[in-house]
């Protein structure tokens, strides 16, 4: 059976240090560490975490390489983002 692939954005990683979200965020990273899921980590996430405190960055640094895949932004993903934002603001 193929492992589920789960997109993790910056709020998931930052949530590891937030009392409100730590349990869920750490559980998700634990699932990746244990090989139960593959985290999809974007180039945008990397850019957003670059200025973050070391302890936040370390959550990803501690993951085995096999537990995540890097995904890159594309023109198609940016168009989808823009369409989503237009729709959201028009409601």
JOCORZI-V797401 format. One record per residue. RES is the residue in one letter. PSI is psi as a letter, one per 20 degrees, with the letter a starting at -180 (NA if undefined). Layout:
res->RES psi->PSI
res->RES psi->PSI
This chain:
res->X psi->p
res->X psi->p
res->X psi->q
res->X psi->q
res->X psi->p
res->X psi->p
res->X psi->p
res->X psi->p
res->X psi->a
res->X psi->h
res->X psi->h
res->X psi->g
res->X psi->g
res->X psi->h
res->X psi->i
res->X psi->h
res->X psi->j
res->X psi->p
res->X psi->h
res->X psi->h
res->X psi->i
res->X psi->g
res->X psi->g
res->X psi->g
res->X psi->g
res->X psi->h
res->X psi->g
res->X psi->g
res->X psi->h
res->X psi->g
res->X psi->h
res->X psi->g
res->X psi->h
res->X psi->i
res->X psi->j
res->X psi->h
res->X psi->r
res->X psi->p
res->X psi->p
res->X psi->o
res->X psi->p
res->X psi->r
res->X psi->h
res->X psi->g
res->X psi->g
res->X psi->g
res->X psi->g
res->X psi->h
res->X psi->i
res->X psi->g
res->X psi->j
res->X psi->q
res->X psi->q
res->X psi->h
res->X psi->h
res->X psi->g
res->X psi->h
res->X psi->h
res->X psi->g
res->X psi->h
res->X psi->h
res->X psi->i
res->X psi->p
res->X psi->q
res->X psi->h
res->X psi->i
res->X psi->i
res->X psi->r
res->X psi->q
res->X psi->p
res->X psi->q
res->X psi->q
res->X psi->q
res->X psi->r
res->X psi->h
res->X psi->g
res->X psi->h
res->X psi->h
res->X psi->g
res->X psi->g
res->X psi->g
res->X psi->g
res->X psi->g
res->X psi->g
res->X psi->h
res->X psi->g
res->X psi->g
res->X psi->g
res->X psi->i
res->X psi->i
res->X psi->NA
